[in-house]
Every structure is written in structure tokens, then in C-alpha cells.
């Protein structure tokens, strides 16, 4: 046989099928060493999306009713080798992927945390304890636990440690003789239950699962658990991720930030889109100035809307034999925006928000089901989903849109969204991230 020189390499190539939220799919050729982050960046490039590091590859098991976002460092081919034939990868936004590094207070309720001996009681210190493999943070509380191989659930006192997940055989005792191992994290992955009540008779909607990697189809080997609310479920699942991956998660979180900082040395951004720098500006003079008066900011927003509509009308007249009337344009222009999801139900809008991450300011707009002329803003705040009706109102023969009974009026929904991205107004927080679905 001919010998291969030292600089001759063979790279295994595999085809991986990835689905988007709308059911479209794309087959991608990947190398064996391609990570989830690499594949997401490739899909972002090919789909002409904005790469804001919030895209995720989701491992979806419809037959088991489970799904999870792959960690950025995980090898796609390796994960695929543990999946059943019915399982698939989804390409989806996940704004909450690293939110616990930014706002740890929202993720770790004090009553669920046993502080490490060295801890000074701060949430920053708690995160450091999770990242430091020699420290011993604990999460504890009551969970509904499904008995293996049975349909019944039991409410048990559970504690999560580096060595695994344990339940107490005697009330809330954490004495070693009363603790029984429920699951080991090392060769397992943490999943959300998609429809726990329907598929597993779960007692709440806040189910999650510790699935051994060797398990493909056997539901009887899954360790199914249910929390009482969304915040405690998020706490348990986040702690599992931190204990399993530690510093790898922090490195995944930092890589895009370091890359962004490096790029900023070579180019000056035209406009910062950080939350703290989004303010109303007046550019009518020779230099721009910040508008601090809310009433003036509203007036400036309205003026900009009128000017934008005039420009749009001129473009229509120049580019079309039958230009769209400005008033008609304002009633349909929002349909071109990624944040508008059309005639979806309240339940569907809540499902999309949950899937893309329960972070403050995540939103979408949709048609109202109860009022054919109205719209609904669905918004996440403090891990709760709220709905605000946007009603049309007339002023001097012209149609405007408002979500505060006409106190603040906008010519179209684009202008309304722009305004509430800058000012929270009557909302509990400003609009920050919009739910988006892309076709692959």
C-alpha cells in the first residue's frame, strides 16, 4: 500500500439535517469536529440572519417530549450519535442562553441556595462557586419526582450537588443516611418537558428531565421532575448546566464578547445598540442632542414617523404605477417586520416566547383574535408573559395606534415598536429582543 505523507489528513464529513421553526429544513455538510456554535454561525451566514450570538441548535425528541439547547462547545456529530431516528435538530433563537451570567439574581432564589462556606452571600460569589470545581454550592427544595417505570409522581425534598441529584427519604433531612441518589449528571443531559401534563401526567407545566446519553427511546429510564413555577425550574436547570460544564460555559459566554471587543479596535460602530445607549435624539441642529423630556421625545417620534411616511409615499410614486396610499401603507407595513407574527393564538405566542428565552424585554406582535382591527403586544418581564392590546384610534380623520388608550399615538406599528424600544412608557420594561422565525 502507498504510504501517506505526514502532511496528508483525512477529515470525516457528515450530512446533518437542520429544521427551522416554520418546518423548512436544510441539509448541511459538516466536519466531525464542528461545534454547535460553528454550525449556528454557518446557518446564520447562509440564511442571511444577524449574528448576535443568541442563535442555538436545539436537540428535539418528539417521541419522548423533550428538547434542549446544545451548549456552544458540544460536537454536533457526537450529539447526533445519541439521537433516535425520530429526533431532529432545530435552529432557533435562545436569548436566555447566558442570561444567568448577566442577571444571576433572577436565577437563584435565596431560599433554594445553600451558600458555600467561603461565600460572602453575593450572587456573583455564588456563580464563582459553581465555576470553581473545588467549591460546593447546593440547590435544594421540593420537586415532584416521577418514579422510574411507573406513572405515579411523588413530592420529595431534593438537593443538587456536584456528585449528583439526591432526594431525602426523611422529610427535608440532608443527613447522608437519608439521601438517595436520583441521577448522575456526568453522562446525562438536561432537557425541558414539552408537554409533560399530556405525555407523562405531570402535576405542573414546569417539567424537566435528566436523560442518560445512552437512552434513545426508553421513557422508563428518564428521570422526570417537576417544579412548582418557572423560576424554580430555571434555577434547577441552570444549576445543572453550571455543575456539569463549569468554566466551559463561562468561556462560551465570553468568546463572542472578546471577538466583539477585538473587532471594535479596527472599526467604529455607526450606532451602538446596547440597552443603556438607546435614547431619543434630536438631529435637527448642527450636532445631535439627547432628548430628556418624554413629551418632546414622543413628539420627535411622531415627526419622524410622518417624515418616514412621506419618504415611503415618494418611493411608491417613483417605483410603481399604482402607489399605495399613505394611510393604507401604515396598516400593512408592519407585516414586513420579523417581530410581527400575524394571526397566531395567545397560546402559540406564549409558546414562542418560552422557546426563545424568558428574558426581560423579549416580545412579539400579533393580530388580535378578539378585535379584528386591533393588535396584541406579547412581552416577557420577570419570567412572566404579559399581553397588551394595541387599539386603532382616529384623530382628525387619520388612523393612529396606541396601547395606552390614546395618550401616546403612533402612525404605524413600526413607529410604536421603535418608541417602546427607547422608552418603557406604560410597559413594565422596554422592548429589547424580538422573537424571530427564519426559513432555512
LINRA-V635913 format. One record per backbone hydrogen bond with DSSP energy under -1.0 kcal/mol. NH is the residue of the N-H (numbers start at 1). CO is the residue of the C=O. E is the energy in kcal/mol with one decimal. If there is no record, write none. Layout:
# LINRA-V635913
nh = <NH,NH>
co = <CO,CO>
e = <E,E>
This chain:
# LINRA-V635913
nh = <8,14,16,18,19,20,23,26,28,30,32,34,36,37,39,40,41,42,43,44,45,46,47,49,52,56,58,59,60,61,65,66,67,68,70,74,76,79,80,81,82,83,88,90,91,92,94,95,97,101,103,106,107,108,112,113,114,119,126,127,128,129,130,131,132,135,138,139,140,141,143,144,145,146,147,150,154,156,158,159,160,161,164,165,166,167,168,169,173,178,180,182,183,188,189,191,192,193,194,199,200,202,208,209,210,211,213,215,221,222,223,225,226,227,233,234,235,236,237,238,239,240,241,242,243,244,245,246,248,249,251,252,253,254,255,258,259,260,261,262,263,264,266,267,277,279,282,289,291,297,298,299,300,301,302,303,304,305,306,307,308,309,310,311,312,313,314,315,316,317,318,319,320,329,330,332,333,335,336,337,340,341,344,349,350,351,352,353,354,355,356,359,361,362,363,364,365,366,367,368,374,375,376,377,378,379,380,381,384,386,388,390,391,393,395,398,400,401,402,407,410,416,417,418,419,420,421,423,427,431,432,433,435>
co = <5,30,28,26,89,24,20,18,16,14,12,31,74,72,35,36,37,38,39,40,41,42,43,44,50,92,90,68,88,66,61,61,192,59,57,71,34,75,76,77,79,80,60,58,19,56,54,356,94,98,99,103,104,104,109,110,138,116,122,123,124,125,126,127,128,132,114,160,112,158,156,226,154,224,152,147,145,143,141,166,139,164,161,183,159,180,157,178,170,175,167,165,165,185,211,209,67,207,65,195,196,196,225,191,223,189,187,212,218,219,210,208,144,206,229,230,231,232,233,234,235,236,237,238,239,240,241,242,245,246,247,248,249,250,251,254,255,256,257,258,259,260,263,263,274,277,289,282,280,293,294,295,296,297,298,299,300,301,302,303,304,305,306,307,308,309,310,311,312,313,314,315,316,325,326,329,329,332,333,334,337,365,342,345,346,347,348,349,350,351,352,357,380,359,433,378,339,376,342,374,371,390,366,388,364,386,362,384,381,379,377,375,402,400,398,395,393,410,391,404,401,412,413,414,415,416,417,419,424,420,361,361,363>
e = <-1.9,-3.0,-2.8,-2.6,-2.8,-2.9,-1.6,-2.2,-3.2,-3.2,-1.5,-1.7,-1.8,-2.0,-2.3,-2.3,-2.3,-2.0,-2.4,-2.6,-2.1,-2.4,-2.0,-2.2,-1.3,-3.0,-3.1,-3.0,-2.7,-3.2,-1.4,-1.9,-1.5,-1.6,-3.1,-1.7,-2.1,-2.1,-2.7,-1.5,-1.8,-1.6,-2.2,-2.2,-2.7,-2.4,-3.5,-2.6,-1.3,-1.5,-2.9,-1.5,-1.3,-1.4,-2.0,-1.2,-2.6,-1.6,-1.7,-2.1,-1.9,-2.1,-1.9,-2.2,-1.9,-1.8,-1.4,-1.4,-2.5,-2.0,-2.6,-2.7,-3.6,-2.3,-2.1,-2.0,-2.7,-2.9,-3.1,-2.6,-3.0,-2.7,-1.2,-2.9,-2.9,-2.5,-2.6,-3.1,-2.2,-2.1,-2.7,-3.7,-1.5,-1.6,-2.2,-2.8,-2.8,-1.9,-2.6,-2.7,-2.2,-1.8,-2.6,-2.6,-2.3,-2.6,-2.7,-1.6,-1.3,-1.6,-1.8,-2.8,-2.2,-2.4,-2.0,-2.7,-2.0,-2.5,-2.6,-2.6,-2.4,-2.1,-2.0,-2.5,-2.7,-2.0,-2.7,-2.1,-1.9,-1.3,-2.6,-2.4,-2.1,-2.1,-2.2,-2.8,-2.3,-2.4,-2.4,-2.1,-2.3,-1.9,-1.3,-1.4,-1.1,-1.1,-2.7,-1.6,-2.8,-2.4,-2.3,-2.2,-2.6,-2.2,-2.2,-2.4,-2.5,-2.0,-2.3,-2.5,-2.7,-2.2,-2.0,-2.3,-2.4,-2.4,-2.3,-2.2,-2.1,-2.4,-2.4,-2.5,-1.5,-2.6,-2.0,-1.3,-2.4,-2.1,-1.7,-2.0,-1.3,-3.0,-1.7,-2.3,-2.1,-2.1,-2.3,-2.1,-2.4,-2.3,-2.1,-2.2,-2.5,-1.7,-2.4,-1.7,-2.8,-2.0,-2.5,-2.0,-1.8,-2.4,-2.7,-3.3,-2.7,-3.1,-2.2,-2.8,-1.4,-3.3,-2.7,-3.6,-2.8,-2.6,-2.6,-1.5,-3.5,-2.8,-2.1,-1.4,-2.0,-1.6,-2.6,-2.5,-2.3,-2.2,-1.1,-2.4,-2.7,-2.2,-2.5,-1.3,-2.6>
